[in-house]
Amino acid sequence: MSDKNFCKDISSVAVHCGSQQNGEKAHLMPVYATSVFTFDSAEQGMNRFSGTEPGYIYSRFGNPTTTAAQKAVEALECFGLKNEDGADLQAKALLCASGQSAMATLFLSLLSAGDVVLSNSTIYGGTFEFFTEILPQYNIKTIFKDLSDLDGLGEILKKSPEIKIIHLETPANPTMGCTDIEAVCKIAAANAVKVSIDNTFATPYLQQPFKFGVDFIFHSTTKFLNGHGTAIGGVLLGKDVALMKTKINKTHKLLGGHGNPFDAFLLLNGIKTLAIRMEKHCSNAVEVANFLKDHASVAKVNFNGLKDHPGYEISKKQMRHPGAVLSFALKGGLEAGKTFINKLQMCTRAVSLGTLDTLVSHPASMSHAKMKPEDRLKAGIAEGLIRMSVGIEDADDITRDLEQALSGL
Ligand SMILES: Cc1ncc(COP(=O)(O)O)c(C=O)c1O
């Protein structure tokens, strides 16, 4: 894009933000399928390594296609936002091999032995396992708290100066619990504690966490950002650009979890349709939630767009739409859930979310299977809970498929 401030709507930014200049003037950013970049002279090589001359060296350190994808996500997460001085907000993104790699890069960069993470109790199963099985090996503990209730949070932070970061996931996987991002950030800032958020479910189209004071954002780009289910990927962003370019970039380089150019190309092209996809995903999700909430076989629907959901007001405050992922419990429990999933004709039986087709999964036996049953229950994940990532098919076709799969349960 020649004038990055020309676009007045994030949908236009999504279409144009990956169009970086390249030597051949290719319309789309090409895939730079190369492990290494050449130097004109020994001096140039030395200068690039010392950082006195910009330029690529080795694709684990940086590559034009991955740079373009990083800049695209930076543009979306910062669109329309200002920093404390009233200037356009800047952030630095690092493209990662997966959402897990983005998450691990963040916590392994920031934390040392003796530090503590305070995490929302409902989070992605892989993040939970990282907090409970990997970080303790380095003497880093995690305290879990239901952050839909902020009572006592300030006192906990005051009493425990070893808490260095609060981690949020909102909406949270798979119960769609919502956390008031702004309220958490205010309490955290008053206690000099950083805040990170997994923004995978929302994407920057629905929710821009930097607006509410968050320090770090990560995504599994595998989901709505790529949008087509064609690659595993992740991205980590921080608004402390200097820290991102130094300590965090160093950890990223040394852990080796960089995003690859082909997946970056797929991500760049997926992002172009982010706005139009999210609009359709979200309007379909409203129809599906309304259909399910009135169905005789359904005990409960977790969807932030329903007035009786505890996240209704908070999601309205911080999200453009309540999202396109929902979960529901069947009156018949686990057995009814299995029968329902097996009877589906069009919706896809698969984990993950954010692809064009509607995906249906069973968190207790799939994404959250590694959690102890008592931890799952604490996080609101009943044995019979079904999760749906609502796709962009015709809404009536989705509800017809649900209707026939629910009949007789
Ligand atoms: C909310 C959320 N965060 C992070 C991840 C991990 O992402 P990835 O599988 O790309 O490593 C997932 C994966 O399902 C997820 O749902």
The ligand as a MOL file (V3000), in Angstrom:
LIG
                    3D

  0  0  0     0  0            999 V3000
M  V30 BEGIN CTAB
M  V30 COUNTS 16 16 0 0 0
M  V30 BEGIN ATOM
M  V30 1 C -7.4510 -20.6660 21.2720 0
M  V30 2 C -6.2660 -21.4190 20.7610 0
M  V30 3 N -5.0430 -20.9650 21.0190 0
M  V30 4 C -3.9380 -21.6030 20.5920 0
M  V30 5 C -4.0190 -22.7680 19.8820 0
M  V30 6 C -2.7630 -23.4730 19.4200 0
M  V30 7 O -2.5680 -23.1960 18.0790 0
M  V30 8 P -1.7350 -24.1340 17.0680 0
M  V30 9 O -2.4760 -25.4230 16.9460 0
M  V30 10 O -1.6660 -23.3310 15.8240 0
M  V30 11 O -0.4130 -24.3620 17.6740 0
M  V30 12 C -5.2870 -23.2980 19.5740 0
M  V30 13 C -5.4110 -24.5490 18.8110 0
M  V30 14 O -6.4730 -25.0980 18.6580 0
M  V30 15 C -6.4360 -22.5970 20.0360 0
M  V30 16 O -7.6770 -23.0610 19.7940 0
M  V30 END ATOM
M  V30 BEGIN BOND
M  V30 1 1 1 2
M  V30 2 1 2 3
M  V30 3 2 2 15
M  V30 4 2 3 4
M  V30 5 1 4 5
M  V30 6 1 5 6
M  V30 7 2 5 12
M  V30 8 1 6 7
M  V30 9 1 7 8
M  V30 10 2 8 9
M  V30 11 1 8 10
M  V30 12 1 8 11
M  V30 13 1 12 13
M  V30 14 1 12 15
M  V30 15 2 13 14
M  V30 16 1 15 16
M  V30 END BOND
M  V30 END CTAB
M  END
